[in-house]
């Protein structure tokens, strides 16, 4: 496997070139069982890594939101399924309900962020005549002996929700397929939880002795001998007689031959079906590392959030509390009804003698909540505000030392004893840092002032030290989450490597209030697998050119290898439910086969200490027709993949400006390559099959990810890092906001995210992923009763839309004309300057307004220079696509 190109130490992703064939000897072919992946090795501080994972859990529709009756053009009108029952909420003024718009919205965002239109999965047909026969026994007659597992029509329709492709077909011609402006790729969410999940198999898998791929639904089977042909390398493999069957119908009894996704599970205790809930998932310790250099207003909010947090924890959760300022205070739970702590110096890393005295002493530093809840409340109540008259940014904070101490507490005495003797807790342990300022004291610190003559060198040293500490935490199955709040800059570039290397998250908040408290609770309860590896195999005609996501290329000695294994192995610090990897794919050559195959294998230990190997196999048809390919393009997935490739290069505000220009060039090139030229004109028509794509990219170039909405570079850095690792659902919302207008009776109408929605008698909810805005029109706000009911309904909807999302978004509400309303206005497409006929075509709801209402709406807008969507597209010499 070729090495990735060198990246700077602050890089949050890595590009992989084509994997080369390994000469490493293959394992014994007689043994098909995959050994559990070894513990990830420590990595040098300078090694390029992927961005740290950020998560959200909104795969399911909001409990009180109903999907519009009209089918979404993007989904082809297919039925949408949810994995959980829809509960009935009685929250006044009643659960919001969608009504169908007068006409389909120009930007038909779904009523729930579900996956795009599924692609049909059918079992492998007979071998294509154009592909060479490559069987180990050399017989040319095996083609006629191979049997499909099932008939094509018998395979249920449905795309594995773990993998979303930007198109459901692949172009055969290399020149046509490899158009970089559009590109072809996939989003892979290896740890996503769905209901019902993949079928579980508690036995060793059958794997190809040549490339290591798994037997799957698309394999051809020799019924008489039980041999199966690998879809990746075309080699013939034995099944030790298991696949011998009188008919192909009998083969469907094997889950791996009946479903495109299965989980091979091996429990550590070798007791099938035994899941030690209380002993594993609930016993993983959690340590709070709290900044004690806070002013009184921030401290009050933090105390309130901490009290609510410990009240929400399960009684079996083991918790530890560490405070840091100039020193590190480790609180002792053995003292009832009083806050007692052991204090360590913060100017240097704790020595082994100090840690042994702490760990082997009489104090109790990790205690289950059922025994320590009163003590925890007493500790939080004892916190006092910072007394010295020193600016927030200049206060001594030894965050690095505090995390080292917290890590030592979690390891406990087992650090000196073999792992085989000490019982390990299940899942990943977690350290949650509550920070109000930068790390300015002790190891991993930076000077208080940027004007320090040696600041650049000290910052570089701090970066390496923080990354190494994160790698140490990862080596001990501990995730470090950093939740920051307040107005003091926290020097994001210095702290991010700690969260990234450990598999944790980094989140910024305005204060320690509601959103911080919600994220504190969600950070502690989200499930995380450990020791994760993702292996990607694909047909020989397909080349993986780039991977962006929460991991790094695995060292060759950390995973099993096969003699012709060309797969790409990625090591994941943690396996979270809504992580995703974005893959960029190209054709190596012109494709001659009727199908191309992809297999994604995720190996990890789940929270119950079961060894999981999740195998997902995808087959996509190949086509010669460009129009057939364009019709199969999934615009939302394509937009997210383009956005991730673009954000990868936007490392600072200057890069972001350059990337806006690349968005413009993409639109022009897609129109040139796939569109048609207007007669007697230099303009090109954008392909009608992808009419939504330009609007998504317009939102991207003017939104918080690339635009000027976000003020501080720290905020942009955190948003970028979150987006590069976010799942499809959150990524789509961060690119293109979703607009919902409140109607009488608590219902909501979904509209395009245009400023034409700012109607004075209405309330509007705008979901932009990390922020949810509630806007009240001036006329509505003047009616106290109606505005209160509308605001309550909007607030209920906003909470339901983000109920399971992590990080939890800010929910801001304001009235028309207020200073804060600019946050809302800046995220809407300024369509008020367009001609009336274009406004009605792209925003059909206008047709329901009276002439007086439309005149009033038009007069309410303030003139500014931002172009509308149509003006922007025309400036590129492209004809705006017709609304779907």
N, C-alpha and C positions, 0 to 999 in steps of 0.2 A: 504494500500500500504506500503510495507516495505521500510524502509529508506535506502538510498544509503550508501555504506561504506564510512567512513571518508576519505576525501582527503585533501592534504595540500592546503593552501590558494592560492598557485600559480597554482593549477591544472586547466587545461583548458578544462576538460571534466569530466563526471561523469558516473559511471556504475550503472544501475538500476537493481535490482533483480526483481524476478517475482512479479507483482502487486497482492496483496491479495484482497479479496472481502471486500468491505466496508459495514459497518453496518449502514451507514448514511441513514436516511429515504429518500425514493425516492420522487421526486416532484409529484404533482397531475397528474395522468395519463391523465386526460382530457385535460391538457395543453401540447401540443406538441411543442410549440415554445421554442426555446433556448434563454434564456435571454442573453444580451450582457455581456461578461466577465467583472468583476469589475477591477478597476485599480490595477496593480500589487503592492503587498505590499513591503515595505522596507525590505531588507534582511540583516541579521547580517553580519558584515565584514568577519567573519571566515567561512561562509558557502561555500561549494564547488559549483563551477559554471562551465558552459560549456565555451569553448573558444569563444572569441569575433568574430563576423562575418566578413568575408572578401568576396569580391564579384567580379564577372566578368560577362560580359554580352555577351559572344560570343556563343550564342546558334545557330546563323544562319551562313551559309557559308559566307566566305569572298566575297564581291561583285564581284571581278574580278577573283575568283578562280573557275574553273570548275571541277566537280567530274570526276575521271577517268572512262573510259568506262567499265573497268573490275569491276565486283562486288567485294566488300570487303568480305573476308572470315568471318570476324567477324560479318558482318551484314547479311550474308546469301543472299546477292544480292538483298535484298528488296529495293524498291524505297525509296529514301530519300526525304522528303518534307520540304520545308522552309516556314516560316510563313510570309515572306516579299518578295516583288518583288526584283529581282536582278537588281540594277541600272547599267547603262553603264557608265564607267569612261573613260575619254579621256586623262588621265594623261600620258604624254610621259614617257617612250618609248612604251606605250601601255599597256593595262591591262594584267597581267600575266595569262596564261592559262595552265592547266595541260595537259600533254599528257600521254597516257597509257604507263607503263613500258614495256620493252621487254617481261618480264615474271612477274607474280604477285610478289610483294615485299615480302620478308620473314617476314617483320613486316608491314602488310598492314594498317598503320594508315589511317584514313579516310581523304578525302580531306577537310572535314569540321567537326568540333567536334560535331557531332549530336549524338542522343541517339542510343543505340544498337538496334538490331533486335527486332521488336515488337512481343508481344505474343497475340494470338487470344483471344478476349473477347466474350464469348457467354453467354446468359442468363442461369439462374440456371435450371438444369434439374430436373426431379422429385426427391423427397427425396431418398437418398441412402437407400437400404433395410437394410444395416448394421448399420445404425445409429438409435438410439432409438427415439421413438416418444415422444415428450415432449410438448404436447399442454395443454393449461390451462383448456380446457373443457374435456380433457381425451378421446376424441373420437379417435378410431383407424382407422376410415374410412376417416379421413381428407386427407390422402395421395392421395386418388383418386379424391378429390374435388379441390386440389390445382392446379393452372394453372400457367404455365410459362408465363412471360410477352411477350416474342417473341420466335421464333424458334432459335435454336443454329446458324443456317446458316445465319440468318438475322442480327446478330449483327456485326457491322463493325469491321474489324481487326485493332488493334492498342493498344499499351500500353499507359496508361496515362503518358504524359511526365514528370509529377511531381514525379513519383515513378519508380525507376529502381531496379529490383531484380537481384541478382547474378546468379540466374538460373530461368528458366521458368517452372520448375517442382520441386516437393518436394518428397524426398524419404520417403516411408512409414515406413521403419524400423528405429527405433531410433538409434541403434548402427551404422548403415551405414550412417545416416544423420548427426549425431553429431561428425564429424571428425574435430577437431579444426584447423588443419593445413590448410584446405580449407575453411570450414565454410560456412554458408548460411546467407544472409542478404539483406538489401535494402538501397538505397540512396533516401531520401525524400527531395524534394525541394518545400516547401509549398508556397513560394511567387513568384515562377517563372511565368513570363508573356509569354504567347504564343499567336499565332494568327492562327486560331480563338481560343478564350479562351473557358472556360466551359460555358454551357448554363446557363443563369441567371434566377432564380426563385424568384419572389417577393411575397412570402407567407410563412407561417410558415411550417416547415418541419414535416413530420411524423416520430416519433422516437419510438424505442422500450421502453415500460414502464418498462422493467426489466433491460436491460444493457445500454440503451441510444443510441444504434446504429441507424443509419438512414435507412429509406426505400431506396432500391437501385435496380439496374437492375437485380440482381441475386435473389431477393426475390420471393418466391412463393405466389400467390394471390388466395384467395377464391373469385371467380367472383361474386357469389351470395350475399355475405355479405360485400365484400370489405376488409376483413381481410387479413393481410400479415404476413408471417413468417420471423422472424429475422434470418439472415444468421450467426450471431455470436453466439447467445445463443439458437436459435431454438424456441423461444417463439412466440405465436400467438398474434398479435396486431390489434386493430381497426384502421380504417382510417376515422371515422366519415362519412362513406358512400361514400367518394370520389373515392375509387377504385372499386366501384360497376360498372360492365361493362358487356354488352351482349357477348363480345368476348375478347380474349386476345389481338387482334390487337388494340382494342380501348385503352388498357392500355399504349400503346406506345406514346400516346399523352401527358403523364406525363413525363417531362424531366428526372426526377430522376429514372424512370423505363425504360428509353431508352438510357441512357448514363452512363458510369462508373464514370463520374466526373461532378459535378454541383456546382454552386455558389448560395447559398441563400443570398439575399441582402435585407437589410433594410436601407433606407436612413433616416438620422436624421430628415430631414424636412418633412418626410412622403409624399413627392411628387414623385411618381414613375417616374423614368427616368430623374429626375432633377439632374444635376451634376454641382455644383457651382465651376467652374474651377477658375475664377479670385478671388473668395472669399476664396478659401481653399488652393488649391495646391500652388498657387503662393505667398500666403501671409505668409507662414511659415517663420519666420525670420532666418537669417543666421548671425553669429557673427564670425569674424576673430580674433583670438588671436595670436599675432605676437611677436616673440622673437626679442628684440632690442639689443641684445648683440652679434651682428654679425660683423665679419671683412668685410673690403671693398669688396673683390671679391664676397663673399657670398651674401652681401647686394645687389650688382648690379643685380645678377641673381634673387634674391627674388623680387626686385622692378619690374623687367621686367615681371616676372610671375604674380605678383599681378595686374599690369596695364592690362595685357591681360585678366586676370580673371574677373575683374569687367566689362570690355568691353563685355564679353561673357554672362553676366547675363541677364535674362529677365527684362524688365523695371519695373515690379511690385514686384520684389524681394526686401524684406526689409533687409538691411544690417547694421551691426554694426562693429566697428573696435576698438580693444583693444590691446595695447602694454604692454609688461611686461619686466622688468629687475629687479632692486631693488625695483621699485615702479610699480604701475599699472596705465596706462594712458587710459582714456575712451574718445574717440574723439566725438566731438560735431558737428553735421551736420547743426546746425542753423547758423553757421558762414560761409558765402559764400566766396569762393576763398581764404580761409586761413585755416590752420590746427590749430584747437583749441581743447584742451583736459582738462578734469578734472583729477586730480592726487590723487590716494589713496595709503597709505602705503602698502608694500608687505610683511611685517614681520609677519602679523597675518591676520586671516579672517576678512573681513569687518564687522563692527558692524551695527546693524539695523539703528541706527541714520544716519550713513554715507550713507547707501544705500537709505534711505528715502530722504535725502537731494539731492542725485543724481537723483533718479527717479522722485521725485516731483518737481525738479527744472525747470529752464527755458530751459535747454539743450535738444537737440533732439539726441538720441543715436541709434535709429533705424529709418532708412529712406528708402523709395523706391528708386530704382536705377534711375528712370527717373528724380527724383528731386535732387539726391545727387551724380551723377556720377562725375561732375567737382570737388566736394569737396573730393571725394574718391581719385581721381588722385592727388590732391594737398597734401593729407595726405601721400600717398605713396612716392611722390617726396620729402617730407620734412624729410624722415628718414635719419639718419646719422650713419656712422659706429662707432663701439665701440672704444673709445679713450684710455682707461687705458691700461697699460702694464701688463695685467693679462692673464694667459693661459685660453683658451676657457673653459676647464672643471672646472675652479675655479671661474668663473664669477657668480655673484649672479643673479639667475633667480627665480622669484616667480610665477611659472607656476600655482600652485594650487590656489593661491589667484586670479589670473587673470581669471581662469575658473569660480570660485565662482562669481566674479563680472559679467562676461558675462551671467551666468545663471540668476542672479538677473535682468539684463537688459531685458532678454527675458521674464521673468515672468512679469515685469513691475508692475503697480499699482494693477493688478488683483490678486497679491499674497495676498492682504488684503481683497479681496471681493469674494463673493461666485462665483463659476464657472458658476452657472446658470444665473448670471447677466452679466458677462463679456463674450463677444463673443470670443471663442477660435479659434486660427488659425488652418488650416487643416494640417494633417500630422504631422510629427516630425519636431520640430525646430532643428537646427544644429549649433554646435560650431566646427570650424575647427582650430586646433592649429598648427601653423607653428613654429616648434622648431628646434634650432640649437645646443642644449646642454641639460644637465640634470637639473632637478628641485633641486636647491641647497639653496633655501632661502624661509623662511616662512613655512606654513603648508604643509605637505606632502613631505617635502624636505629631502634630504640625504646629508651627509658631502661631501665636495669637494674630499676628499681622502679616498680610501679604507682602508688606514692604521689607520684611526680614531679608538681609542680604543673601542668606543661604536657603531661602524658602524652597526653590525649585528642587534642590538636592534632598532636603529633608522630606518634601512631599513624596518624591520618588522612593525614598527609603521606607516611608510610612506605608505606601501602597504595597510594596513587597511584603512588609511585615504583616499587614492585615490579610493579604491573600494567603500567606503561609498559615496564619492562625485559622482562617476559614478552612484550609485543607486539613489541618489537624482536627478541627471539629468534625469535618466530614469523615475522616478516618475512624473516628470514635462514634459514628452514627448519630451525630448531633447537628441539628439545623439551627442556624442563627438568624432570626428575624430582627430587623431594625426598624422600629416605628418612631419617626421623628415628628415633632410638633413645635409650634411657636414661630416667631418672626426672626429668630437668630439663624444665620446661615450655618449649616452643619458640615460644610465641605464634603458634599456628596461623593466626589471622585475618590476620596480617601476611605470612606466607610463602605462604599458599594462592594469592593473586592471581598470583604469579610462575609457579607451576606451571599454574594454570588458563589464563592468557592465552597461554601457549606451547603448550598442548595436552598438558602432562605430567601426572604423577600426584603425589599427596602421600600418604605412608604413614607411620603411626606403628608403632614396634616397642617391645617391652619392653627389648630389649638389642640389641647388634650381633652376636648369635649366629646360630643356624641359620636362623630365618625371615628375618632381615635378609639373610644371604648368598644365600638362594634368591631373594628379591625383587631383589637386585642383579643376579643372572644373568638373571632373566626380564625385567627392565626393559631390559637391553641387547640382548636378542635378539628382542624382539617387533617385528614389522613395522609400519611406519607410513607411510601415504600422506600426501601434502602437497597444499596448495592445494585443499582440498576444498570442494565446494558440494553441498548437498542441496536439490533442488527438489521440492515437493509439489503435485500437481495432483489435484483431485477434482471429481466431478460438481457442477453448480451448486446442487443441493439440499443439499449438505453444507457445513458451516461449520467451519473449524479455529478453536477457541477458545483453545487453549493448547498450547505446545510446551515440553518440559523435556528438556534434553540438553546435550552438550558442544559448543555452538556459539553463535552470535549471529545475529540477523537481518542479512542481507547488504545493504550499501548498493546502491542502484539502479544505480550506475555500475560495479559490479563484476561484473555478469552480463548476458547478452544479454536483451533484452526483445522482446515481440511486442505487436501493437496491442491484442489482447484477452486478454493474459496475466494471469490472476488468481492465479497460483501463488505459493506462499510459498518464498522462497529463504533458506537458512541457510548461513552460512559456518562451516566447521569448522577449528579450528587444526591438527588432525591427524585422519587417518582410520585408526583402530585397529580391530583385528579384532572386538572385543566391546564397542564402544560401543553405546549405544542411545539413541534419542529416543522419548519418550512423547508421543503426540498425544491431545488431548481433542477430540472431534468432536460436533457437534450437527446436527440437521435445521434448515435455514433455513425450511422450510415443509413442508406435507404433500407426500409424494412420490407421484407418479402413475406413474412408470416401474417396470418389473419388476426393474431392476438399477440399482445405483450403481457408479461406477468410481473407482478411485484409481490414480494413477501416481506412482512415486517414482523420481527420477533423481539419482544420485550421480556427480559429476564429480570426479576427483582424479588426481594423478600417483602411480603406485605406486612401490615401491622400485626398480623397474627403469627408471624414468623413462618409462614408457608412459602415455599420456593415456587414462584409462578413463572411459567414460560408462556406468554401470550403470543399466539401465532395468527397473523392476519394475512390472507392471500387475496390479491386482487387481480382480476383479468380485465383488460381493456381491449376492445376491438380496434383494428387499424383501418384507415380509410384513405382513399386517393382523393376524394372530393374535399375541397377547401370549405365549401358551403356546409357539407355534412359535419365537418369538424367544428365550424363556427356555431352551428346549431347546438352542439354538445357542450359548448363553453359554459361554465358556471361563473357568471359575472361576479358574484360576491366573493367567491373563493379566489378568482383571478385578481380582483382588486386588493384583497388582503395580501396575497403573495407579492404583488407589485409593491404594495406599501412597505412590506417588511424588507424587500430588497433595497428599496429606496432609503428607508430609515437607517439601515445598516451603515450607510455611507454618510449619514447626516450626524456626525459626531459633535458638532458645535453649531452655533447660530450661523456662522459663515457658510458651513457646509449645507445647512438647511436652505439657504437662499439659492445655492447652486442646484440643489435637488428639485426645487420648484421648476427650474428650467428644464430639468430632465423629464418632469411630468409633461411639460408642454411638448417636448420632442417625442415622447411616447405616443401621445395622441396623434400627432402628425404622421408618425411612422406607421402606426396601426391603420390609419385611414389610407395611407399610400399603399401598404402591402395587402390589405384585406378589403379595402373599400373600392369605390368606383369614382371616376372623375366626372364632374359636372360638365355637360356639353358646353363648349365655347367658353370655358372658364378654367382658371387655375386651381379652383377649389376642388376638394375631394369630399365625398359623402362617407361618413363613418358607418361601418357595417351595421345594418339594422339588427343583426343577431346579438349584438352587444350594446344595445342602446343605453343600458344603465351604467356601464363601465366609466364613461367620461364624467358622469355626475359624481360617482364615488371618488374619482381621482381629483375632481375639483374641490370636493370637501376636504380631501387629504392636504392639498397644497395650501389651503387657506385656514385650516383648522389648527389646533394646538400642537400637532406633531411637527408640522413644517412651517406654519404661519407665524404671525406676530402676536397671537393671543396670549401666550405664556411670556411673562416678563423676565423671570430670573432663570439663568442657565441651569441652576440646580433642579428646578422644576422640569425643564425640558429634558435633562439627563435622566431623571427618574421615569418620566412618561415614556421616553424612548426605550429604556431598559424593560419597562413593564410590557410595552407593546411587542417588542421583539420575541417575547416568550409567552405572550397571552394566547389563550385558546381562540378558536375561530369566532366564537360568539362575542367575546369581549373585544377582540381585534376589530371585528366588523363595526361594532358600536363606536369604537374610538376613531375609526375612519369616517363613517357616515352616521350622523346622529339620527335619531328616530323621533318624529314629531307627533304628538297626540293632543287633540283639542277636546276640551270638556264640553259635554252637551247636557241638556236638561235631563234630570233623573239620574245623574251620576254616570252616564255612559260616556264613552270616548270615541272619537273619530280619528283614524290614522291619516295623516296628511304628509305631503312632501315637506322637507325641512327648508321651506322658503319663508322669507320675511312677510309674505302675504298672509301668513297665519296670525300675524300680530293684529288681530281685530279687537277693537276696544271693548266689545261686549262679551269677550270670551276669556277663558283661562286655558293655557297651553302648557303641556309637559314636554320637555326636550331631554331625551336620554342620550348622553354623549359618552357613555362608558364609565369614565372616572368621575363624571359630574352629571347630576340630574338637576335640571332647572325647572322651576315653576314660575310662570309669568302670568300676572293678572292684568287684564285690560283696565284702563282708567274708568270706563263707564261701568264695568262690573264691580270694580273696587269701591265705587261710590255707593253701591247698594250693600250695606253691611251684612244683611242676612244672606243674600245670594253669594257674596264673595266668601263668606265664612264656609258655606256649604261646598262651594267649588274648591276652595283651598283644601278643605278636609278630604274631599274626594281625590284631588291631585296628589296630596301627601300620601294617601293610602296607596294609590297606584305607584308612586315613586318608590315607596318602601317595598312593594311587592315585586316590582321589576328588578330590584337589586337585593332581594331577600337573601340569596345564596351567593352573591357576587363577592369575590375577594380579589383585591382590596375593596372594601365598601366605598361607594362613591360619596362625594359631598352632595347633599340635597339642599339647594339654595332656592328661596322664594323671594320674589320682589314684584313691585308694581310697575306698570308702564310709566316711563319717564324718569324713574329713579336712577341714581348713579350706577347701582349694581346691575341694572337691566342691560348694560353694555356687554356683560358676559354672555347673555342670552342672544342679543342681536348679532354679535360678531360671529356666531356659529351658524347663522341662517344664510342661505343663498339670497343675495339682494336682487330679487326679481321684480321689484316695484318699478324699475326703469324700462322694463320690456314692453313692447306693444301689447295692447289688450288681448289680441288673438293668441299670442304666445303665452300670456299669463293664463288664459283659460285652458289652453291645451295642456299645460304642465301643472296647473293648479285648478282642477275642475270645480273645487268647492266654491270658487268665486261666482259661478253661475247661479248659486242659491242666494246671493246677496242682492238687495235692491239697489237701484241706481244711487239712492242717497247714501246707503252703506258703503258702496264702492267709492263714491266721491270722498266720503269721510276717511276711508282707509287710505286713499291716495294722498290726501292732504296731511296725513299723520307722519309721513316719512320725511326724514332729513336727507338732503342731497349730500352724497359723498362720492369719492372717486372709484370705489371698488366696482369692478365689472360684474355684471350678472353672468350666469352660466352661459347663456347664449352669446353674449358679447365676447366672453373669453374664448369660446370655441371658434367663433368667426375670426377672431384675431389670429388664429393659427391657420387660417385659410382652409378650414374644415366646416362643412355644413352640419349644424347641430342635429343629432339623431332625433327622429320622431319619438314622442313618448310611447311607451308600450301600451 
